[in-house]
Amino acid sequence: MTHTPRHDEQQDPSRRPMTLSARLGFLRALSAWIITAERGTASIWRIIVWIMAFAGLWMLQIPQIFGMAGSVIALIIFVVGLIYIPWRYSPRFQMPRASDIDRRLEIDSDLSHRPLSQSHDRLANPQKDDTRRLWDVARGQQQKLLARLRVPRPRPVLAPADPMALRILVALVVICGLAIAGPSWHARVHDGLVPFSWPKAVAKADTITVWITPPAYTGVPEMVFSEKTKFDPAKPIAVPMGSDIKVRVRSNWHNLGGDIAAPVLAADGQSFAMDNLGDGNYGLVRPFPQANHFRIRQLVFNRMEWMATIIPDTPPTITIAGESDIGPHADVKIPVKLHDDYGVETLDMTVTLAADAESVPLGADYTATQTIMSPPGQDYETAPSFDLAWHPWAGLPVQITMTATDHRGQTASLSEPVTITLPERTFRHPLARQLVTMRKRLIRTPDEAASNVAYDLETIVMSPSTYQGDPVIFLALRSAAVRLLTYPGNRDEMAAVVALLWDVALRVEDGNMTMAYRGLKDAQQALQNALRDPTTTPEQLAQLVEELRQAMAEYMQEMVREMQKNMDQSGAEQLMTAEALEQAMNTMDLSAYIDQMMARAMSGDRNAAQQMLNDLQKMMESMDPSADMQLPEDVKKMMESLGGLQDIIEQQEKLLAATKEAKTDEAETAAEKSTQDSIRNDMGELMIKMDEALGQIPEKIGEAEQFMRKSADELATNNPGGSIPHQEDALDRLRNQQKQMSEKLQQRLQQMTMLSFGGGGMRTDPLGRPIEDGDGGQNPWSKSKVEVPDEAERRRIYDIMQELRKKSGELTRPDYELDYFHRLMRQF
């Protein structure tokens, strides 16, 4: 039966059934390709897996964890593998031969008797019919077997060579690396291949920075570490108690998602997770843990490890250092010895009524606080002054407890309280003494004395001459009397009246000076409290400093008035004018000093501002005009010399006027000559006093004496016209000398009262040594080379510090730049 081709087969030859020869050729070509692929895979899979493994490690930045050394070692291992693996395994590769291809087809098609191999055989004796028939039968069977050929299947060549399936692990590493690295995978692989360009890629690398910030009062600088820091386990880091730790980790593992790769600070048995700050940055800010062994872990890796030792902050100690003393203003001074490892910050004094008091008067326990700022780690003796004369218990036995507080808030008190009789202030003005007496009666026997005190106050109110008609005193006394009569037996009202009577007595005794001084001390105390409070805002500090400035201005104005009044009463008003006195007070320098103090506080250096405020308070206490200040001997002699010089000038001026009249009248001048001799004798005595006071006779005084002698000679010959020029020259010398001595007296008063903070007086370096100011004055340290930065230089340093702080907080900067900024901050 013959096969008749279909119509479509006749039209499309490509759809005709493939002949056995063509099908055999196709199968042989496909088998050859499969065998080649299998042999090639078996030869190169190791090098491919090797490259993939290191690419995954570089994308995960595992070698970079160990720094530059880890990156270089990884690269060396990679290059050695690239050379060894091809040398070891590439020679095994061979292209498949025809016999290998046919045998693969036979085996995969399950053909027995190797028909493809037999297809190449040739009949050795084709002339024999029997042999020919057998050959044809065999060829027919062979064709039937070849028709059963199948497409060969690829064989697994990696499983026998990699029984541990490490290739799967490598594939997972590569997948994780791609997921974590993201678009920067090629840059990470490049960094691994070229580790010596590491500084250029450090911004993309993982970094760790640790800041340990001790409390400011310790004086210990901030410590900064990174993953490159080499720690000695035998030398732990000394960390003061109360320090803070700040950690910043830049990691590219954040692409894992969530907080899976979030770093953790491990401190002994404690763990503190870091916050995700975004863009691969993690951070932690907290008090330094009470631990010794610290690690920063990420996943299963220890990224950083160090040892630390906590330095304890011991409580302060306080002991009595001597007998208590009463100051000129009835202020109490109790000398104590203080000690603290970082210095005592404040000293509290608490007053309680002694148990042996005869009665229970008006008043309550009182606590006052003073800032001390004692040196760290040293014994410090001080005798702080507490003004308690106003307290209702003045004149009664009390117990005083002193408590020292360090910067950490730890306290220590005296083992036993100090028992003293609270001092009373002595008043000189009759009305002030009368008011204080009534106040004491009201305190000791409030119920019995209230109505009598009210009546006495009404009596005083009806006599305005006793208080010079001062409306403030009138209203205060009238208010006190009415309150006592309106609220009998009310202890709160009585206590308010007691305080009011004290203020009135001070106004009568000292005028507005005492109230201005109290306002200044209140402003100082408010600023001190604000500087100790870390929650105080810069705006609040600025407001309190401005209030202090206003209180200082009011106090200085009252002081100028009071000192001018005292000089007027002593007859020394001509020795220093009001303008010269105001110049000596040097309020502009005080204002500049307050500006510097505010600048320190606003820049964050509150300890320096606190110390400046303490110095200001001590200076103002030394200037208290209510004290009976004794002038030094040299000042007394200088003032006496000035007074004598003024008398001589006045006498010489009168003689000059008389001589001019005698010239016009053409009278004899014997009397003027006698007067001139008398003035010259007085001048001689003054010269002796000046020699004692100043150690030398001023040159101009000697010249004036010579002119007086010539004037007397002219007057002796009845020649007033010739005497007048000599008298004028003598007056000129005397007035010049008076001006010089007045300037020296002014400078001496400035130094004595410590009122100068700048241009008006002697400048000092940070050690308190005088610095040459260019006026040619005698100065034992005039050749000092100490350079003290001025305000402009301090401002420049402040601006630099602010810029460095800003740049050091930019986490996107390379680590080597951040290290450089931190070194600069330590320098400044």
Secondary structure, DSSP 4 states (H G I P E B T S, - for coil): -PPPPPHHHHH-GGGSPPPHHHHHHHHHHHHHHHHHHHHHHHHHHHHHHHHHHHHHHHHHTTGGGGHHHHHHHHHHHHHHHHHHHHHHHGGG--PPPHHHHHHHHHHHTT-TT-HHHHTT---S-TT-HHHHHHHHHHHHHHHHHHTT--PPPPP--HHHH-TT-HHHHHHHHHHHHHHHHGGGHHHHHHHHH-GGGHHHHGGGS-EEEEEEE--GGG-PPPEEEETTPPP-TTSPEEEETT-EEEEEEE-SGGGG-TTTT--EEEETTEEEEPEEEETTEEEEEEEPPS-SEEEEEETTEEEEEEEEEEE--PPPEEEE-S--EE-TTSEEE--EEEE-SS-EEEEEEEEEE-TT-SS--S---EEEEEE--PPTTS-EEE--EEE-TTSTTTTSEEEEEEEEEETTS-EEE-SS-EEEEPP-----SHHHHHHHHHHHHHHHSHHHHHHHHHHHHHHHHT-GGGGTT-HHHHHHHHHHHHHHHHSTT-HHHHHHHHHHHHHHHHHHHHTTHHHHHHHHHHHHHHHHHHHH-TT--HHHHHHHHHHHHHHHHHHHHHHHHHHHHHHHHTT-TTTS-HHHHHHHHTHHHHHHHHHHHHHHHHTT-HHHHHHHHHHHHHHHHHT-TTS-PPPPHHHHHHHHHHHHHHHHHHHHHHHHHHHHHHHHHT---HHHHHHHHHHHHHHHHHHHHHHHHHSS--HHHHHHHHHHHHHHHHHHTT-HHHHHHHHHHHHHHHHHHHHHHHHHHHHHHHHHHT--SSTTS-EE-TTS-EE--SS----TTTT-------HHHHHHHHHHHHHHHHHHT-TTS-HHHHHHHHHHHHH-
